[in-house]
């Protein structure tokens, strides 16, 4: 190890907030990407923007890679040190600086946990709507970096729809503020949303100003049971076109339902209380609002559309406890699959909603072709279809799962879709970027070069060699 580097980094953050201990480096050598493993050289835990600025000034001068890391929940190797260097652990920067209830805004540091923010916002009857299934560990900084959306994107959109302003440290250590704490602006380029979804490649986000929403007072939540995915998807399309805007519209395939039910029967605690009714096509939908009469009208209209498209039964939650159990069952799909098999290939493809039945059937048939189990859930209102493929860490199974993923993602691109609706590209999906984006990928490279000419920020993320 270079003593000059160690001394300088220690001087910046203090001896208690730098580690080169091998056990610590191993802990930061992976995220949720199966099989990914690369130890960083250093892990730093800064507490403020000034420390980050000094770190980047020094790292840029020495051309040391710097990779910001929040909750470590990337499924794509996006917060791993593929070329060595510094992991910038941001969880010490976890202050909720301000809840501005009058203007429906919050100012937070990047290490604030999504669930933590919503717990505080709830005191003012407010909510940050882009709630993700991993809200108990996902950081706001990570959600901004990957433009997460989640279970209620049908009505409330993605993280990008809530980001108003950012404080960012650039690769050379300059601290800049972009955007304003206002709801719209036509002043200059929209730099805020250039950084949203940039996965740490353009700068380190150190402060975020976001919009909040009033918590709805009334809910109607139900399972709709269909004989097949096609009828389920047709109901979704008509619901969207009808003018009803559900807060949630989730398709859960039968294998996912069965997996949750099997594990729940043997579990303790809250998971033991959940169960899916099991149907080939299962739709979890939720209507919310502030006017009980409007929620009632939307509920009746949605029920009529579902019945029109072959819905055999609709099971409405009768109280808040039942509603929470329905959502817990949905959030538990990946959790129970990981319990059964820790290594899982995860994708979040997106196509126009009308094409959902086609891509779901394609995924299912491709799974059979490669003799792999494919579990599917979808944020169906926007066509965001997630696949989960458990596999053993053998060379043979890894080869099959890679071939299966290649087939799925190439088909999505062929059909005009995108390989990621909300998780990002990270390291794992770089190889598909040229196919999806063509010549526009070179424009992205030029932007990266402008902001980070020495390529120290997440150098093995987004862009293939």
C-alpha positions as CSV (number, residue, x, y, z in Angstrom):
1,X,0.0,0.0,0.0
2,X,1.2,3.5,-0.8
3,X,1.9,5.2,2.6
4,X,1.3,8.7,1.0
5,X,-2.2,7.7,0.0
6,X,-3.0,6.2,3.4
7,X,-1.7,9.2,5.3
8,X,-3.6,11.7,3.1
9,X,-6.9,9.8,3.3
10,X,-6.5,9.2,7.0
11,X,-5.9,13.0,7.4
12,X,-9.1,13.7,5.6
13,X,-11.6,11.4,7.3
14,X,-9.8,10.4,10.6
15,X,-8.3,7.1,11.5
16,X,-11.6,5.7,12.7
17,X,-13.2,6.1,9.4
18,X,-10.8,4.5,7.0
19,X,-10.2,0.8,6.8
20,X,-7.8,-1.5,4.9
21,X,-8.5,-4.5,7.1
22,X,-8.9,-7.5,4.9
23,X,-12.1,-8.6,6.6
24,X,-13.7,-5.2,6.0
25,X,-12.5,-5.1,2.4
26,X,-14.1,-8.5,1.8
27,X,-17.4,-7.2,3.2
28,X,-17.3,-4.4,0.6
29,X,-16.1,-6.7,-2.2
30,X,-19.6,-7.5,-3.5
31,X,-23.2,-6.2,-3.6
32,X,-26.2,-8.2,-4.5
33,X,-24.7,-9.3,-7.9
34,X,-24.3,-13.1,-7.7
35,X,-20.7,-14.2,-8.2
36,X,-19.4,-10.7,-8.2
37,X,-16.3,-10.2,-6.0
38,X,-13.6,-7.5,-6.1
39,X,-12.0,-6.1,-3.1
40,X,-11.4,-2.3,-2.9
41,X,-8.1,-1.0,-1.7
42,X,-9.7,1.4,0.9
43,X,-13.1,2.0,2.5
44,X,-13.7,5.6,3.6
45,X,-16.7,6.8,5.7
46,X,-16.9,10.5,5.2
47,X,-19.4,12.6,7.3
48,X,-19.8,15.7,5.2
49,X,-19.4,17.3,1.8
50,X,-16.1,18.9,2.6
51,X,-14.4,15.6,3.3
52,X,-15.8,14.2,0.1
53,X,-14.5,17.2,-1.8
54,X,-11.0,16.7,-0.4
55,X,-11.1,13.0,-1.1
56,X,-12.0,13.6,-4.8
57,X,-9.4,16.3,-5.2
58,X,-6.7,13.9,-4.1
59,X,-8.1,10.8,-5.9
60,X,-8.4,12.7,-9.1
61,X,-4.8,13.9,-8.8
62,X,-3.6,10.3,-8.2
63,X,-6.2,8.8,-10.6
64,X,-7.6,6.5,-7.9
65,X,-11.1,5.1,-8.7
66,X,-13.9,6.2,-6.3
67,X,-17.1,4.3,-6.0
68,X,-19.9,5.7,-3.9
69,X,-22.0,3.2,-1.9
70,X,-25.2,3.5,0.0
71,X,-27.2,0.4,1.1
72,X,-25.2,-1.9,-1.1
73,X,-28.4,-3.3,-2.7
74,X,-27.4,-3.0,-6.3
75,X,-28.1,-6.2,-8.1
76,X,-25.7,-5.3,-10.9
77,X,-22.3,-4.7,-9.4
78,X,-22.8,-1.0,-9.5
79,X,-21.2,-0.3,-6.2
80,X,-18.2,-2.6,-6.5
81,X,-14.6,-1.6,-6.9
82,X,-14.0,-3.5,-10.2
83,X,-10.7,-1.6,-10.7
84,X,-9.7,-1.3,-7.1
85,X,-9.6,2.1,-5.4
86,X,-11.9,3.7,-2.8
87,X,-15.3,2.6,-1.7
88,X,-17.0,5.8,-0.4
89,X,-19.4,4.5,2.2
90,X,-22.0,7.2,2.6
91,X,-24.2,5.9,5.4
92,X,-22.7,8.3,7.9
93,X,-24.3,11.1,5.9
94,X,-27.8,10.2,7.1
95,X,-29.3,13.4,8.3
96,X,-32.8,14.6,7.4
97,X,-31.9,18.2,7.3
98,X,-35.4,19.6,6.9
99,X,-39.0,18.7,6.4
100,X,-40.7,21.7,4.8
101,X,-44.4,20.7,5.4
102,X,-45.7,24.1,4.0
103,X,-44.0,23.5,0.6
104,X,-44.2,19.7,0.6
105,X,-40.4,19.3,0.4
106,X,-37.6,17.6,2.3
107,X,-33.8,18.1,2.3
108,X,-31.8,15.0,3.0
109,X,-28.3,13.6,2.9
110,X,-27.7,10.6,0.6
111,X,-27.4,8.0,3.4
112,X,-30.9,8.6,4.6
113,X,-32.9,5.3,4.4
114,X,-36.2,5.5,2.5
115,X,-38.1,4.0,5.4
116,X,-36.5,6.5,7.8
117,X,-37.5,9.4,5.6
118,X,-41.1,8.2,5.4
119,X,-41.3,7.7,9.1
120,X,-40.3,11.3,9.7
121,X,-42.5,12.6,6.9
122,X,-45.5,10.8,8.3
123,X,-45.4,13.1,11.4
124,X,-46.5,15.8,8.9
125,X,-49.0,13.5,7.1
126,X,-46.6,13.4,4.1
127,X,-44.9,10.7,2.2
128,X,-42.1,10.1,-0.3
129,X,-44.0,8.0,-2.8
130,X,-41.4,6.1,-4.8
131,X,-41.3,3.3,-2.2
132,X,-39.2,0.3,-3.2
133,X,-39.5,-3.3,-1.8
134,X,-36.1,-2.8,-0.1
135,X,-37.2,0.5,1.6
136,X,-35.8,-0.7,4.9
137,X,-32.2,-0.6,3.6
138,X,-32.4,1.4,0.3
139,X,-30.9,4.9,0.7
140,X,-32.3,8.0,-1.0
141,X,-28.9,8.7,-2.6
142,X,-28.9,5.2,-4.1
143,X,-32.5,5.7,-5.3
144,X,-31.6,9.0,-7.0
145,X,-28.4,7.4,-8.5
146,X,-30.4,4.6,-10.1
147,X,-33.7,6.4,-10.6
148,X,-35.7,3.8,-8.6
149,X,-39.4,3.7,-8.8
150,X,-41.2,0.7,-7.2
151,X,-44.6,-0.6,-6.3
152,X,-46.6,2.6,-6.7
153,X,-45.1,3.9,-9.9
154,X,-48.5,3.5,-11.7
155,X,-49.8,6.7,-10.0
156,X,-46.8,8.3,-8.4
157,X,-44.0,7.8,-10.9
158,X,-40.2,7.3,-10.3
159,X,-37.6,9.0,-8.1
160,X,-36.8,11.4,-10.9
161,X,-40.3,13.0,-10.6
162,X,-39.5,14.1,-7.1
163,X,-35.9,15.5,-7.3
164,X,-35.8,19.3,-7.3
165,X,-32.2,20.1,-6.5
166,X,-28.9,18.5,-5.7
167,X,-25.6,19.3,-4.1
168,X,-22.9,17.4,-6.0
169,X,-19.1,17.0,-5.7
170,X,-17.5,16.6,-9.1
171,X,-14.6,14.4,-9.9
172,X,-12.1,17.2,-9.4
173,X,-13.5,18.1,-6.0
174,X,-15.6,21.1,-7.0
175,X,-18.8,21.4,-5.0
176,X,-21.8,22.5,-7.0
177,X,-25.5,23.1,-6.4
178,X,-27.9,22.4,-9.3
179,X,-31.6,22.9,-9.5
180,X,-33.8,24.9,-7.1
181,X,-36.3,24.2,-4.4
182,X,-39.1,25.1,-6.8
183,X,-41.6,23.0,-8.7
184,X,-40.5,24.0,-12.1
185,X,-37.9,26.0,-13.9
186,X,-37.0,26.9,-17.5
187,X,-33.6,28.4,-16.6
188,X,-30.8,26.6,-18.5
189,X,-30.1,22.9,-18.9
190,X,-31.8,20.4,-16.7
191,X,-28.7,19.2,-14.9
192,X,-30.6,17.8,-12.0
193,X,-32.1,15.1,-14.1
194,X,-28.8,14.4,-15.9
195,X,-27.5,13.3,-12.5
196,X,-30.6,11.3,-11.6
197,X,-29.9,7.7,-12.9
198,X,-26.2,8.4,-13.6
199,X,-25.2,5.7,-11.1
200,X,-22.3,7.7,-9.6
201,X,-20.5,8.2,-12.8
202,X,-20.7,12.0,-13.0
203,X,-20.3,13.1,-9.4
204,X,-21.0,12.3,-5.8
205,X,-24.5,13.4,-4.6
206,X,-24.2,14.9,-1.1
207,X,-27.6,16.5,-0.6
208,X,-31.0,16.0,-2.2
209,X,-34.1,18.3,-2.2
210,X,-37.2,16.2,-2.9
211,X,-40.9,16.7,-3.2
212,X,-43.3,15.0,-0.8
213,X,-47.0,14.2,-1.2
214,X,-49.9,14.2,1.3
215,X,-50.6,10.7,2.6
216,X,-53.9,9.5,1.1
217,X,-56.6,8.9,3.6
218,X,-58.7,6.2,1.8
219,X,-57.6,3.0,0.2
220,X,-59.2,0.1,-1.7
221,X,-56.8,-2.9,-2.2
222,X,-57.5,-6.3,-3.7
223,X,-56.3,-9.4,-5.4
224,X,-57.9,-10.1,-8.8
225,X,-57.7,-13.7,-9.9
226,X,-57.5,-14.6,-13.6
227,X,-57.1,-17.8,-15.6
228,X,-54.1,-16.6,-17.5
229,X,-51.6,-13.8,-17.8
230,X,-53.1,-12.6,-21.1
231,X,-56.5,-11.8,-19.5
232,X,-54.8,-10.1,-16.6
233,X,-52.7,-7.9,-18.9
234,X,-55.7,-7.0,-21.0
235,X,-57.5,-5.9,-17.9
236,X,-54.5,-3.7,-17.0
237,X,-54.5,-2.0,-20.4
238,X,-58.2,-1.1,-20.2
239,X,-57.8,0.1,-16.6
240,X,-55.0,2.5,-17.8
241,X,-57.1,3.7,-20.7
242,X,-60.2,4.2,-18.6
243,X,-58.8,7.2,-16.8
244,X,-58.6,5.4,-13.5
245,X,-55.1,5.8,-12.0
246,X,-54.4,3.0,-9.5
247,X,-51.7,3.6,-6.9
248,X,-50.5,0.0,-7.5
249,X,-51.1,-2.5,-10.3
250,X,-48.9,-5.5,-9.8
251,X,-48.9,-8.8,-11.7
252,X,-47.5,-11.8,-9.8
253,X,-47.0,-15.1,-11.6
254,X,-48.0,-18.4,-10.2
255,X,-44.5,-19.7,-9.4
256,X,-43.9,-16.6,-7.3
257,X,-47.1,-17.0,-5.4
258,X,-46.4,-20.6,-4.6
259,X,-42.9,-19.8,-3.5
260,X,-44.1,-17.2,-1.0
261,X,-46.9,-19.5,0.3
262,X,-44.5,-22.4,0.8
263,X,-42.0,-20.3,2.8
264,X,-44.8,-18.4,4.7
265,X,-46.2,-21.7,6.1
266,X,-42.9,-22.5,7.7
267,X,-42.1,-19.0,8.9
268,X,-42.6,-17.0,12.1
269,X,-43.5,-13.4,12.5
270,X,-45.3,-11.3,10.0
271,X,-44.4,-13.5,7.0
272,X,-46.3,-16.4,8.5
273,X,-49.5,-14.3,8.2
274,X,-49.3,-13.8,4.4
275,X,-50.5,-15.9,1.6
276,X,-51.5,-15.6,-2.1
277,X,-54.8,-17.1,-3.2
278,X,-52.9,-18.7,-6.2
279,X,-54.0,-18.1,-9.7
280,X,-52.3,-18.3,-13.1
281,X,-52.8,-14.6,-13.5
282,X,-52.9,-12.6,-10.2
283,X,-53.3,-8.8,-10.1
284,X,-52.7,-6.9,-6.9
285,X,-54.3,-3.5,-7.3
286,X,-54.8,-0.5,-5.1
287,X,-56.8,2.7,-5.4
288,X,-56.1,5.6,-3.0
289,X,-57.2,9.1,-2.6
290,X,-58.5,11.9,-0.3
291,X,-62.2,11.7,-1.4
292,X,-63.9,8.5,-0.2
293,X,-66.6,8.8,-2.9
294,X,-64.1,9.0,-5.7
295,X,-62.2,6.0,-4.3
296,X,-65.5,4.1,-4.2
297,X,-66.4,5.0,-7.8
298,X,-62.9,4.0,-9.0
299,X,-63.2,0.7,-7.1
300,X,-66.5,-0.1,-8.8
301,X,-65.2,0.9,-12.3
302,X,-62.0,-1.2,-11.8
303,X,-64.0,-4.2,-10.6
304,X,-66.2,-4.0,-13.7
305,X,-63.2,-3.8,-16.0
306,X,-61.6,-6.8,-14.3
307,X,-64.8,-8.9,-14.6
308,X,-65.1,-7.9,-18.2
309,X,-61.7,-9.5,-18.9
310,X,-62.4,-12.8,-17.2
311,X,-61.5,-12.0,-13.6
312,X,-62.9,-15.0,-11.6
313,X,-62.8,-13.4,-8.2
314,X,-61.8,-10.2,-6.5
315,X,-60.7,-10.4,-2.9
316,X,-60.8,-7.0,-1.2
317,X,-58.9,-6.1,1.9
318,X,-61.4,-5.4,4.6
319,X,-59.1,-3.4,6.8
320,X,-55.6,-1.9,7.0
321,X,-54.1,-5.1,8.4
322,X,-55.3,-7.2,5.5
323,X,-54.0,-4.5,3.1
324,X,-50.6,-4.5,4.7
325,X,-50.5,-8.3,4.4
326,X,-51.3,-8.2,0.7
327,X,-48.4,-5.8,0.1
328,X,-46.1,-7.8,2.4
329,X,-46.8,-10.9,0.3
330,X,-45.8,-9.0,-2.8
331,X,-42.7,-7.5,-1.2
332,X,-41.6,-10.9,0.0
333,X,-41.3,-12.6,-3.4
334,X,-37.5,-11.9,-3.8
335,X,-36.9,-12.4,0.0
336,X,-38.3,-16.0,-0.1
337,X,-36.5,-16.8,-3.3
338,X,-33.2,-15.8,-1.8
339,X,-33.9,-18.0,1.2
340,X,-34.4,-20.9,-1.1
341,X,-31.4,-20.1,-3.4
342,X,-29.1,-17.2,-2.5
343,X,-27.8,-16.7,-6.1
344,X,-30.4,-15.2,-8.3
345,X,-30.2,-13.4,-11.6
346,X,-32.5,-10.4,-11.5
347,X,-33.8,-8.2,-14.4
348,X,-36.2,-5.3,-14.7
349,X,-37.0,-5.0,-18.4
350,X,-39.6,-2.5,-19.7
351,X,-41.8,-2.5,-22.8
352,X,-45.0,-0.8,-23.7
353,X,-47.7,-2.2,-21.3
354,X,-49.6,-3.9,-24.2
355,X,-46.6,-6.1,-24.9
356,X,-46.4,-7.5,-21.3
357,X,-48.1,-10.8,-22.1
358,X,-45.7,-11.4,-25.0
359,X,-42.5,-10.8,-23.0
360,X,-43.8,-12.7,-20.0
361,X,-44.6,-15.8,-22.2
362,X,-41.2,-15.4,-23.9
363,X,-39.5,-15.4,-20.5
364,X,-41.4,-18.4,-19.4
365,X,-40.6,-20.4,-22.6
366,X,-37.0,-19.3,-22.6
367,X,-36.8,-20.6,-19.0
368,X,-38.1,-24.0,-20.2
369,X,-35.6,-24.0,-23.1
370,X,-32.6,-23.6,-20.7
371,X,-34.3,-25.7,-17.9
372,X,-34.3,-22.8,-15.5
373,X,-37.0,-21.7,-13.2
374,X,-38.1,-18.1,-14.0
375,X,-40.2,-16.1,-11.5
376,X,-42.0,-13.0,-12.8
377,X,-43.5,-9.9,-11.2
378,X,-44.5,-6.7,-13.0
379,X,-45.3,-3.1,-12.3
380,X,-47.9,-3.6,-14.9
381,X,-49.2,-0.1,-15.4
382,X,-45.9,1.0,-17.0
383,X,-44.8,-2.3,-18.5
384,X,-41.9,-2.9,-16.1
385,X,-41.5,-6.7,-16.0
386,X,-39.1,-8.2,-13.5
387,X,-37.6,-11.7,-13.8
388,X,-35.8,-13.7,-11.1
389,X,-33.8,-16.8,-12.0
390,X,-32.3,-18.8,-9.1
391,X,-29.2,-20.8,-10.0
392,X,-26.5,-22.8,-8.4
393,X,-23.0,-21.3,-8.6
394,X,-21.6,-24.0,-10.9
395,X,-19.9,-23.3,-14.2
396,X,-22.6,-25.2,-16.0
397,X,-25.6,-23.4,-14.4
398,X,-23.9,-20.0,-14.7
399,X,-23.5,-20.6,-18.4
400,X,-27.2,-21.4,-18.8
401,X,-28.4,-18.5,-16.8
402,X,-26.2,-16.1,-18.8
403,X,-27.5,-17.5,-22.1
404,X,-31.0,-17.2,-20.8
405,X,-30.5,-13.6,-19.7
406,X,-28.9,-12.8,-23.1
407,X,-31.9,-14.2,-24.9
408,X,-34.4,-12.2,-22.8
409,X,-32.6,-8.9,-22.9
410,X,-31.8,-9.1,-26.6
411,X,-35.5,-9.8,-27.3
412,X,-36.5,-6.8,-25.2
413,X,-34.2,-4.6,-27.3
414,X,-35.4,-6.2,-30.5
415,X,-39.0,-5.3,-29.5
416,X,-38.1,-1.7,-28.8
417,X,-37.9,-1.9,-25.0
418,X,-35.3,-1.1,-22.5
419,X,-33.1,-3.5,-20.5
420,X,-33.7,-1.5,-17.3
421,X,-36.8,0.3,-16.0
422,X,-35.5,1.2,-12.6
423,X,-32.5,-0.8,-11.4
424,X,-29.9,0.7,-13.7
425,X,-27.0,-0.8,-15.7
426,X,-24.2,-1.2,-13.2
427,X,-21.4,-3.5,-14.3
428,X,-23.4,-6.5,-15.3
429,X,-25.5,-5.1,-18.1
430,X,-22.8,-2.9,-19.8
431,X,-22.6,-5.3,-22.7
432,X,-26.1,-4.5,-23.8
433,X,-25.7,-0.7,-23.9
434,X,-24.5,-0.5,-27.5
435,X,-27.3,-2.7,-28.8
436,X,-29.9,-0.6,-27.0
437,X,-28.6,2.9,-27.5
438,X,-26.6,2.8,-30.8
439,X,-24.8,6.0,-31.6
440,X,-26.4,7.9,-28.7
441,X,-24.1,5.9,-26.4
442,X,-21.2,8.0,-27.7
443,X,-23.1,11.2,-26.6
444,X,-23.3,9.6,-23.1
445,X,-19.5,8.9,-23.2
446,X,-18.8,12.5,-24.2
447,X,-20.8,13.7,-21.2
448,X,-18.9,11.3,-18.9
449,X,-15.6,12.6,-20.3
450,X,-16.7,16.2,-19.7
451,X,-17.5,15.6,-16.1
452,X,-14.8,13.1,-15.3
453,X,-11.9,13.3,-17.7
454,X,-9.8,10.9,-15.7
455,X,-12.6,8.4,-15.4
456,X,-12.2,7.9,-11.6
457,X,-15.9,7.8,-10.8
458,X,-17.3,4.2,-11.1
459,X,-15.1,3.4,-14.0
460,X,-16.6,0.1,-14.8
461,X,-20.3,1.1,-14.7
462,X,-22.6,1.8,-17.6
463,X,-20.0,2.0,-20.4
464,X,-18.6,-1.1,-22.0
465,X,-14.9,-1.2,-23.0
